Amino acid sequence: MSPFVLDRPAVLERLGDDEDIMFMMLGMCCDDVENNCRELSEALVAADLEGLRRAAHTVKGTLASVSDDDGAALAFALEKQARAGELAGAEALLLALQARLRHVAGVLASVLASR
């Protein structure tokens, strides 16, 4: 998986070239990372397949909104697995997804700090 680099032009294009909205969205993504990680973990520990599917779907949308195709693909794989009722291998996917979320948040925090 390649390191995340914010594709600022693509994100801005989706947001009508509004930098204020982009920076607000990036901040919200950073703020939600630990909650997202916790929701994923709690759902897996409880074997709550619907909760895991929902949390993975939410993360997929978050990562897609900042043009992280690799991260969104990880989230989608976990979402599909939960939808299929398969927990085998879900922990490895979840750990990779949480690491990706934290990596992306670090990049976004750097972008926000340099504003």
PAFI-622237 format. One record per residue: residue number from 1; y, z, x of N, C-alpha, C, O, CB in turn. Coordinates in pm, 1 decimal. Glycine has a CB too. Example, Ala and Ser with C-alpha at 12.3 -4.5 7.8 and 13.67 -1.06 7.14 Angstrom:
LUMMI     n       n.yy       n.zz       n.xx      ca.yy      ca.zz      ca.xx       c.yy       c.zz       c.xx       o.yy       o.zz       o.xx      cb.yy      cb.zz      cb.xx
LUMMI     1     -569.0      780.0     1319.0     -450.0      780.0     1230.0     -330.0      780.0     1320.0     -331.9      846.5     1423.6     -447.3      904.6     1130.8
LUMMI     2     -225.0      708.0     1285.0     -106.0      714.0     1367.0        3.0      787.0     1290.0      113.8      803.9     1340.9      -59.8      572.5     1408.4
***
This chain:
LUMMI     n       n.yy       n.zz       n.xx      ca.yy      ca.zz      ca.xx       c.yy       c.zz       c.xx       o.yy       o.zz       o.xx      cb.yy      cb.zz      cb.xx
LUMMI     1     -117.3        0.0       85.8        0.0        0.0        0.0      122.9        0.0       89.9      131.6       76.6      185.9        0.2      122.9      -97.4
LUMMI     2      215.9      -85.7       57.7      335.7      -95.3      141.1      437.3       12.4      104.9      443.1       57.5       -9.5      399.1     -233.7      127.3
LUMMI     3      517.4       53.0      203.3      621.7      152.5      175.1      718.4       98.9       69.7      745.2      -21.1       62.3      698.5      189.8      304.6
LUMMI     4      768.6      188.9       -9.5      863.4      150.9     -114.5     1001.1      125.7      -55.2     1052.0      203.6       25.4      871.4      260.0     -222.7
LUMMI     5     1059.0       15.6      -97.2     1198.2      -16.9      -64.8     1264.2      -53.5     -197.0     1215.2     -139.9     -269.9     1209.6     -135.2       42.2
LUMMI     6     1374.1       11.6     -227.3     1442.8      -16.0     -353.2     1496.8     -158.9     -353.0     1573.1     -197.2     -264.3     1557.4       85.3     -376.3
LUMMI     7     1457.0     -236.5     -452.0     1509.4     -372.1     -470.6     1632.1     -360.2     -560.2     1627.4     -386.3     -680.4     1400.8     -469.6     -533.4
LUMMI     8     1740.2     -320.4     -498.2     1864.4     -292.8     -571.6     1909.2     -409.8     -659.0     1944.2     -387.4     -774.9     1974.7     -258.1     -474.0
LUMMI     9     1909.8     -534.7     -608.5     1951.9     -646.4     -694.9     1865.1     -661.0     -820.8     1916.6     -689.5     -929.0     1948.1     -776.4     -615.9
LUMMI    10     1733.5     -641.4     -806.2     1645.4     -655.1     -923.0     1670.9     -544.3    -1024.2     1674.9     -568.9    -1144.8     1498.1     -653.5     -879.7
LUMMI    11     1688.2     -422.0     -974.3     1714.9     -309.9    -1064.8     1849.6     -330.6    -1134.0     1861.9     -312.2    -1255.1     1713.4     -174.7     -987.5
LUMMI    12     1948.7     -368.5    -1056.7     2081.5     -390.7    -1116.0     2079.5     -502.6    -1219.2     2144.6     -493.0    -1323.2     2183.4     -423.3    -1007.1
LUMMI    13     2005.6     -607.6    -1190.7     1997.9     -719.7    -1286.4     1942.3     -672.5    -1420.4     1993.3     -709.7    -1526.1     1909.8     -833.8    -1229.9
LUMMI    14     1837.0     -590.0    -1415.3     1778.4     -537.8    -1539.8     1875.7     -447.3    -1614.2     1864.5     -430.3    -1735.6     1649.5     -461.1    -1509.8
LUMMI    15     1971.3     -389.2    -1541.7     2066.0     -295.1    -1602.4     2203.6     -357.3    -1625.7     2302.9     -286.1    -1640.8     2080.1     -172.3    -1514.6
LUMMI    16     2208.6     -488.7    -1628.4     2334.4     -555.9    -1656.2     2437.8     -536.0    -1546.4     2558.0     -534.0    -1573.2     2389.7     -507.5    -1786.5
LUMMI    17     2390.6     -521.1    -1421.4     2478.3     -502.1    -1304.8     2567.5     -379.2    -1315.8     2677.3     -376.4    -1260.2     2564.6     -623.9    -1285.4
LUMMI    18     2520.9     -278.9    -1386.6     2597.9     -155.0    -1402.8     2548.1      -50.7    -1302.9     2444.5       12.2    -1324.2     2586.5     -100.9    -1548.7
LUMMI    19     2623.2      -33.0    -1193.2     2582.4       60.4    -1088.4     2579.7      205.4    -1136.9     2494.5      283.6    -1094.7     2675.6       48.2     -969.6
LUMMI    20     2672.0      240.9    -1224.7     2672.6      378.7    -1275.2     2542.3      411.2    -1347.5     2485.4      518.7    -1328.6     2791.9      400.9    -1369.5
LUMMI    21     2495.6      318.5    -1430.0     2370.1      339.2    -1501.5     2255.1      342.6    -1401.7     2163.5      423.7    -1415.7     2347.5      228.3    -1607.5
LUMMI    22     2258.9      255.2    -1300.7     2152.1      254.0    -1200.8     2142.7      389.2    -1130.1     2033.9      445.1    -1116.4     2175.6      141.7    -1098.2
LUMMI    23     2257.8      441.6    -1084.9     2254.1      568.8    -1013.8     2210.4      683.7    -1105.9     2142.5      776.2    -1061.4     2391.4      599.0     -953.5
LUMMI    24     2248.1      678.2    -1230.6     2204.0      779.5    -1326.1     2052.1      771.7    -1343.2     1983.8      874.1    -1345.4     2275.5      761.1    -1462.7
LUMMI    25     2000.2      649.4    -1355.2     1856.0      629.3    -1371.0     1780.4      676.1    -1246.4     1675.5      739.5    -1258.1     1825.3      480.8    -1399.2
LUMMI    26     1832.4      645.8    -1128.7     1766.5      688.8    -1005.5     1761.9      841.5     -998.0     1661.2      899.5     -957.4     1839.3      631.2     -882.1
LUMMI    27     1870.8      905.3    -1037.4     1874.0     1051.5    -1039.4     1772.2     1109.3    -1135.9     1705.5     1208.1    -1105.1     2012.4     1100.3    -1076.4
LUMMI    28     1760.2     1047.7    -1252.1     1662.0     1094.7    -1350.9     1520.3     1078.8    -1298.1     1435.4     1165.2    -1319.8     1677.6     1018.1    -1483.4
LUMMI    29     1494.8      968.5    -1228.9     1361.8      946.8    -1170.3     1329.7     1057.2    -1070.0     1219.7     1112.5    -1070.6     1353.9      808.1    -1101.8
LUMMI    30     1425.8     1088.5     -984.5     1406.2     1195.0     -885.1     1383.6     1329.4     -953.1     1295.5     1405.9     -913.8     1527.3     1203.8     -790.5
LUMMI    31     1462.6     1357.2    -1053.7     1453.2     1486.0    -1123.7     1318.9     1505.3    -1193.7     1272.6     1618.4    -1208.6     1565.2     1497.9    -1225.3
LUMMI    32     1256.2     1395.7    -1236.7     1133.0     1404.4    -1315.6     1005.4     1405.4    -1232.4      897.6     1429.7    -1286.8     1127.4     1290.4    -1411.0
LUMMI    33     1014.5     1379.9    -1102.9      894.5     1362.5    -1021.3      800.1     1482.0    -1028.6      681.5     1464.6    -1056.3      933.5     1338.0     -877.9
LUMMI    34      849.6     1601.3    -1004.8      759.4     1717.0    -1002.4      700.7     1745.9    -1140.6      585.3     1787.3    -1151.0      833.5     1840.6     -950.6
LUMMI    35      778.4     1724.5    -1246.1      723.4     1740.0    -1381.4      613.1     1638.2    -1406.9      509.2     1671.1    -1464.0      834.4     1725.1    -1487.0
LUMMI    36      636.3     1514.3    -1364.3      534.0     1411.1    -1381.2      407.1     1446.6    -1304.5      296.6     1433.1    -1357.0      587.1     1275.0    -1334.8
LUMMI    37      423.0     1491.9    -1180.7      307.4     1530.5    -1099.2      230.7     1645.2    -1164.3      107.7     1644.7    -1167.5      352.3     1570.7     -957.8
LUMMI    38      303.3     1742.0    -1215.4      240.3     1856.6    -1281.5      164.8     1813.1    -1406.9       51.4     1855.7    -1428.6      345.8     1962.4    -1317.5
LUMMI    39      226.6     1728.7    -1489.6      161.2     1682.4    -1612.5       32.3     1606.5    -1581.6      -68.0     1623.3    -1651.0      256.3     1593.1    -1693.2
LUMMI    40       35.0     1523.9    -1478.5      -85.0     1450.9    -1439.1     -195.4     1547.8    -1397.2     -309.5     1536.4    -1441.9      -53.4     1353.2    -1324.6
LUMMI    41     -160.1     1643.2    -1310.9     -259.1     1740.5    -1261.9     -316.4     1824.5    -1374.1     -437.8     1842.7    -1383.1     -196.7     1831.4    -1157.6
LUMMI    42     -229.9     1875.7    -1459.4     -275.7     1960.6    -1569.1     -369.1     1885.3    -1662.9     -468.8     1940.7    -1709.1     -156.7     2014.8    -1647.0
LUMMI    43     -337.5     1760.7    -1690.7     -423.2     1681.3    -1779.1     -559.6     1657.4    -1714.8     -662.2     1664.5    -1782.5     -356.1     1546.6    -1812.8
LUMMI    44     -561.3     1629.4    -1585.1     -689.0     1605.9    -1517.9     -772.9     1733.0    -1513.4     -892.3     1729.5    -1543.1     -665.7     1553.3    -1376.1
LUMMI    45     -711.7     1844.7    -1476.5     -784.6     1972.3    -1468.6     -843.5     2008.9    -1604.8     -954.3     2062.0    -1612.6     -691.2     2085.7    -1418.6
LUMMI    46     -769.9     1980.8    -1711.1     -816.5     2013.7    -1846.2     -909.8     1906.3    -1904.1     -959.5     1919.8    -2015.9     -697.0     2032.7    -1938.5
LUMMI    47     -932.7     1799.4    -1826.2    -1011.1     1684.9    -1875.4     -952.8     1631.4    -2005.3    -1025.7     1587.1    -2094.0    -1158.4     1725.0    -1896.5
LUMMI    48     -819.5     1636.1    -2015.4     -746.5     1585.4    -2131.8     -717.7     1437.3    -2108.6     -613.7     1400.4    -2054.1     -613.3     1666.1    -2155.9
LUMMI    49     -811.0     1354.3    -2150.6     -800.5     1210.7    -2124.1     -677.8     1148.1    -2188.8     -612.4     1063.1    -2128.3     -924.7     1140.0    -2172.9
LUMMI    50     -646.5     1188.6    -2309.5     -528.2     1133.2    -2376.4     -401.1     1178.8    -2305.9     -308.8     1099.3    -2288.4     -524.6     1175.3    -2525.0
LUMMI    51     -394.7     1304.2    -2265.5     -279.3     1353.6    -2191.7     -265.1     1283.6    -2057.8     -153.9     1252.2    -2015.2     -290.0     1503.4    -2170.9
LUMMI    52     -377.7     1258.9    -1991.0     -376.3     1188.5    -1862.9     -330.4     1044.5    -1881.8     -250.5      993.4    -1803.3     -515.5     1191.9    -1797.6
LUMMI    53     -380.7      979.6    -1985.6     -339.9      841.4    -2014.7     -190.3      834.4    -2041.5     -121.1      746.8    -1989.6     -418.0      785.7    -2135.7
LUMMI    54     -140.8      927.1    -2122.5        1.8      930.0    -2157.0       88.3      954.8    -2034.1      188.6      886.5    -2013.4       28.9     1037.8    -2262.1
LUMMI    55       49.6     1052.1    -1952.9      126.8     1084.0    -1832.7      126.2      967.2    -1735.0      229.5      935.6    -1675.9       71.0     1209.5    -1764.7
LUMMI    56       11.7      903.1    -1717.5        3.3      787.2    -1628.2       88.0      672.2    -1681.0      152.7      601.5    -1603.7     -142.9      742.1    -1611.7
LUMMI    57       87.7      653.9    -1811.6      169.0      548.6    -1873.3      318.4      574.7    -1848.5      393.5      482.5    -1816.5      140.2      540.2    -2025.9
LUMMI    58      359.5      698.0    -1863.2      499.2      735.2    -1838.8      537.9      706.7    -1694.1      643.8      650.3    -1666.8      522.3      884.0    -1871.7
LUMMI    59      451.1      746.2    -1602.6      477.7      724.3    -1460.2      481.2      575.0    -1429.4      563.5      529.5    -1349.9      370.8      794.4    -1373.3
LUMMI    60      392.7      499.7    -1492.0      392.2      354.3    -1472.2      528.4      296.1    -1508.6      583.2      214.3    -1434.7      280.7      287.7    -1556.7
LUMMI    61      582.3      337.9    -1621.6      713.8      289.0    -1663.4      824.8      331.5    -1569.0      915.8      254.0    -1539.5      745.0      337.5    -1802.5
LUMMI    62      816.7      455.4    -1521.7      917.4      505.5    -1427.4      916.7      422.8    -1300.1     1021.9      379.3    -1253.1      892.3      653.9    -1394.4
LUMMI    63      799.2      401.1    -1244.5      789.6      326.1    -1119.7      826.1      179.1    -1139.5      888.1      118.4    -1052.1      648.8      337.5    -1062.4
LUMMI    64      788.6      122.6    -1251.7      825.4      -16.5    -1280.1      976.8      -31.2    -1294.3     1033.3     -134.3    -1257.9      755.4      -65.6    -1408.0
LUMMI    65     1042.0       71.7    -1347.1     1187.3       64.1    -1368.4     1264.7       57.5    -1237.1     1379.6       13.4    -1234.9     1234.6      184.0    -1449.3
LUMMI    66     1201.8      101.5    -1126.9     1267.5       91.7     -995.8     1199.8      -16.0     -910.3     1214.8      -17.9     -788.2     1264.0      228.8     -922.5
LUMMI    67     1125.7     -104.8     -975.6     1060.1     -219.3     -911.8      955.7     -179.7     -808.4      940.8     -247.5     -706.7     1163.0     -306.6     -846.6
LUMMI    68      882.9      -70.3     -832.8      773.3      -31.4     -744.2      642.8      -83.5     -803.5      572.6      -12.1     -875.1      768.1      124.1     -724.6
LUMMI    69      612.0     -208.1     -772.7      492.4     -270.4     -828.3      364.1     -201.9     -780.8      269.3     -187.0     -858.0      489.0     -417.4     -791.4
LUMMI    70      361.0     -160.2     -653.5      241.3      -93.4     -601.7      216.7       39.7     -673.1      104.0       69.9     -712.3      254.5      -70.1     -450.3
LUMMI    71      321.7      118.0     -689.4      308.5      246.0     -757.8      272.4      228.2     -904.8      189.3      301.5     -958.6      437.3      325.3     -745.6
LUMMI    72      335.0      131.0     -968.6      304.9      104.3    -1109.8      159.0       61.4    -1126.0       94.6       96.0    -1225.1      399.4       -4.8    -1166.1
LUMMI    73      106.9      -14.0    -1028.6      -33.4      -56.5    -1034.5     -127.5       63.4    -1021.9     -230.0       69.3    -1089.8      -63.3     -159.0     -923.3
LUMMI    74      -93.2      158.1     -935.9     -172.8      281.4     -923.7     -174.2      356.9    -1056.7     -279.2      400.2    -1104.1     -116.4      372.4     -810.8
LUMMI    75      -56.1      371.6    -1115.3      -45.0      442.2    -1243.1     -123.4      369.9    -1351.5     -188.1      433.8    -1434.4      102.1      456.0    -1284.8
LUMMI    76     -118.3      237.5    -1351.5     -190.7      159.3    -1450.9     -341.6      176.7    -1433.8     -414.8      185.3    -1532.4     -152.4       10.9    -1440.5
LUMMI    77     -388.0      181.9    -1308.7     -531.2      202.6    -1283.9     -576.3      337.5    -1340.0     -682.8      347.6    -1401.0     -561.9      194.8    -1132.4
LUMMI    78     -495.3      440.3    -1319.1     -528.5      572.7    -1372.5     -521.6      572.9    -1525.2     -605.5      634.2    -1591.3     -433.2      679.5    -1314.9
LUMMI    79     -423.9      505.7    -1580.0     -410.3      494.9    -1725.8     -533.9      426.9    -1786.2     -589.0      474.3    -1885.6     -281.8      415.7    -1762.7
LUMMI    80     -576.8      315.8    -1725.8     -695.2      244.2    -1775.4     -820.5      330.1    -1766.1     -903.8      330.1    -1856.8     -715.7      114.5    -1697.1
LUMMI    81     -832.9      402.5    -1657.1     -949.7      488.2    -1638.0     -953.5      597.2    -1744.3    -1058.8      625.1    -1801.5     -948.9      550.7    -1497.3
LUMMI    82     -839.5      658.2    -1770.5     -833.4      762.4    -1873.2     -863.3      704.1    -2011.0     -934.0      765.7    -2090.8     -695.1      830.3    -1873.1
LUMMI    83     -809.4      585.4    -2038.8     -834.4      521.6    -2168.1     -983.3      492.9    -2186.4    -1035.7      501.1    -2297.5     -753.4      391.4    -2180.3
LUMMI    84    -1051.1      459.2    -2076.0    -1194.3      429.2    -2082.3    -1279.8      555.4    -2084.0    -1401.7      547.6    -2099.8    -1234.4      342.2    -1964.6
LUMMI    85    -1216.4      672.2    -2067.8    -1289.9      797.7    -2070.3    -1364.6      827.2    -1942.1    -1461.5      903.1    -1942.0    -1385.5      796.9    -2183.1
LUMMI    86    -1319.9      767.4    -1832.6    -1387.0      783.9    -1704.2    -1304.6      873.4    -1612.8    -1191.4      840.0    -1577.6    -1411.4      647.5    -1637.7
LUMMI    87    -1361.5      986.7    -1574.8    -1292.2     1077.7    -1483.5    -1340.5     1063.5    -1338.9    -1277.8     1116.2    -1247.1    -1310.9     1221.2    -1529.6
LUMMI    88    -1452.3      992.0    -1318.6    -1503.7      973.1    -1182.5    -1400.2      895.2    -1101.1    -1359.9      785.2    -1138.9    -1641.6      898.1    -1183.9
LUMMI    89    -1358.3      953.7     -989.4    -1260.1      887.5     -904.5    -1116.4      908.5     -947.5    -1023.9      865.6     -878.5    -1288.2      742.9     -900.5
LUMMI    90    -1096.7      974.1    -1060.9     -959.6      992.8    -1111.5     -878.5     1084.3    -1020.5     -757.4     1066.7    -1007.3     -962.4     1050.6    -1253.8
LUMMI    91     -943.7     1181.6     -957.8     -869.3     1273.4     -871.7     -808.5     1200.4     -752.3     -693.8     1226.2     -715.7     -960.4     1386.3     -823.2
LUMMI    92     -883.9     1110.1     -691.9     -831.4     1033.5     -577.7     -713.3      946.3     -621.0     -612.8      937.4     -550.5     -942.7      945.2     -515.5
LUMMI    93     -725.9      883.4     -735.5     -615.0      803.0     -788.4     -493.2      889.7     -815.7     -380.6      853.1     -782.0     -657.4      730.3     -916.9
LUMMI    94     -516.8     1004.1     -876.6     -407.8     1095.2     -909.6     -335.4     1141.9     -783.3     -212.4     1144.2     -779.6     -461.1     1215.8     -987.9
LUMMI    95     -410.4     1178.9     -680.9     -348.1     1224.3     -556.3     -266.9     1112.7     -490.7     -158.0     1136.9     -438.8     -454.9     1275.2     -459.0
LUMMI    96     -319.9      991.5     -493.2     -246.4      877.3     -437.6     -119.8      850.6     -518.3      -15.0      819.1     -462.0     -335.4      751.2     -435.1
LUMMI    97     -130.0      863.2     -649.5      -14.4      840.3     -736.2       91.8      947.5     -714.9      210.7      916.4     -709.2      -57.5      837.3     -883.3
LUMMI    98       50.3     1072.6     -703.3      147.0     1179.3     -677.8      216.8     1159.3     -543.3      337.6     1180.2     -532.0       77.6     1316.2     -681.5
LUMMI    99      141.7     1119.5     -442.8      202.3     1092.5     -311.6      302.2      977.8     -322.1      409.5      982.1     -261.9       93.4     1059.1     -206.5
LUMMI   100      266.3      876.0     -398.4      356.5      761.9     -414.8      483.4      804.5     -488.3      593.5      765.5     -449.5      286.2      647.5     -491.1
LUMMI   101      469.0      882.8     -592.4      585.6      931.1     -666.9      681.1     1007.9     -575.3      802.6      988.8     -580.7      541.0     1020.7     -784.1
LUMMI   102      625.6     1093.3     -492.8      709.6     1173.2     -402.4      773.9     1085.7     -295.6      888.2     1109.1     -256.5      626.8     1284.3     -336.0
LUMMI   103      701.6      985.8     -248.8      757.6      891.2     -152.0      875.0      815.0     -214.1      981.8      804.1     -153.8      648.9      792.2     -103.3
LUMMI   104      854.2      763.5     -333.3      959.4      688.3     -403.0     1080.7      779.3     -427.9     1195.0      737.4     -409.7      905.8      630.4     -538.0
LUMMI   105     1055.4      901.5     -468.8     1166.3      995.0     -493.5     1246.6     1019.2     -366.2     1369.0     1030.6     -371.3     1113.1     1128.9     -548.3
LUMMI   106     1178.7     1027.0     -252.7     1248.9     1044.5     -125.3     1338.9      927.5      -93.3     1451.7      945.2      -47.3     1150.0     1063.8      -13.2
LUMMI   107     1288.6      807.7     -117.9     1369.4      687.2      -94.8     1489.6      685.9     -189.9     1602.2      658.0     -148.7     1283.4      558.7     -114.0
LUMMI   108     1464.4      715.8     -315.7     1572.4      715.2     -415.0     1676.1      821.7     -382.3     1795.7      797.9     -398.6     1516.1      737.9     -556.6
LUMMI   109     1632.3      939.0     -336.3     1725.6     1045.2     -298.8     1814.2     1000.4     -184.0     1932.4     1034.4     -179.9     1649.9     1172.9     -260.3
LUMMI   110     1758.2      924.4      -90.5     1837.4      870.3       20.9     1942.2      771.9      -29.0     2056.3      771.6       17.2     1746.1      801.7      123.7
LUMMI   111     1902.1      689.3     -123.1     1995.7      591.5     -181.9     2108.8      667.7     -251.8     2226.1      633.6     -236.8     1921.7      495.4     -283.5
LUMMI   112     2072.9      770.0     -327.5     2173.3      847.7     -399.3     2266.9      920.0     -301.6     2387.3      928.7     -325.8     2105.2      949.1     -492.7
LUMMI   113     2212.6      970.8     -193.5     2294.2     1044.1      -96.4     2391.8      952.8      -23.6     2497.4      997.3       21.6     2205.0     1114.4        4.6
LUMMI   114     2356.6      825.2      -12.2     2443.4      732.2       59.9     2546.0      664.4      -31.0     2621.3      577.3       12.6     2359.4      627.0      128.7
LUMMI   115     2547.5      704.7     -154.6     2637.9      643.5     -252.7     2780.2      666.3     -218.1     2869.2      621.5     -290.3     2611.6      696.1     -389.8
***
